[in-house]
Amino acid sequence: MLHKAVFFVWFLAALTVATSAHAHHPGADLDEVMGSKEKYFQAVDEPNAPAFELADADGNPVRLGDFADKIVVLNFIFASCTDVCPLHSEMISQVQEMVNDTPMKSMVQFISVTTDPSVDTPDVMKAYGSAHGLDPVNWVFLTIRQGQTEDATRKLAEEYNLRFEPLDEGQQMHGVVTHIIDRNGRFAAKFHGLRFDPVNMVQYINGLTNNIERPGDEPQKNLWDRLKEWF
């Protein structure tokens, strides 16, 4: 089943990349279509996602604006989480694997932000990706930069309407949301929880990679209609 899903997603991406130079957004109703397919999907469509300037495990500054030419898949976790964070990371890994098996690999950046920077040391952060199947080629684990307060990333999560409340024994009470940020920082959508279909997220990301309009272009059939013709 996974092989069939990967083949379908690869075909979807290849079709988009092959026509993207002259294609329109795959239907102005992309959010509506995905909403009808995936009940854990929420369209946001805000001009600007909350910006940030954080640091990677080597202390290098990383800004949301550094990825203005990519689709960003963003989530908040902490490495010592004994509840849903490992499951969330493994779902992101599935999405990344499907994306990276297609021409979309260079168009998408995966970002995880720790909400427990005092515990998630550089060594912990460097080990986390390989432990959960995340590929560093287009995934990065971010923490606070020098001079920021220890709760800075929890406050950033709140800007995304997601709260991480410290509990006993180093745990935190929190929800699970995957944020999708379009090119140029447009806050496109959220996928809630752990029960969404990873293939649906990949299809949505693929739709965003086809979001290119040029003045004078002739209207074309959208991606969904073209897929119907093939299948």
Secondary structure, DSSP 4 states (H G I P E B T S, - for coil): -HHHHHHHHHHHHHHHHHHTTTPPPS-TTHHHHHHHH-TTEEEEEES-PPP-EEE-TT--EEEGGGGTTSEEEEEEE-TT-SSSHHHHHHHHHHHHHHHHTSGGGGGEEEEEEES-TTTS-HHHHHHHHHHTT--TTSEEEEBPPTTS-TTHHHHHHHHTT--EEE-GGG-EEE--EEEEE-GGG-EEEEEESS-S-HHHHHHHHHHHHT----TTPPP---HHHHHHHH-
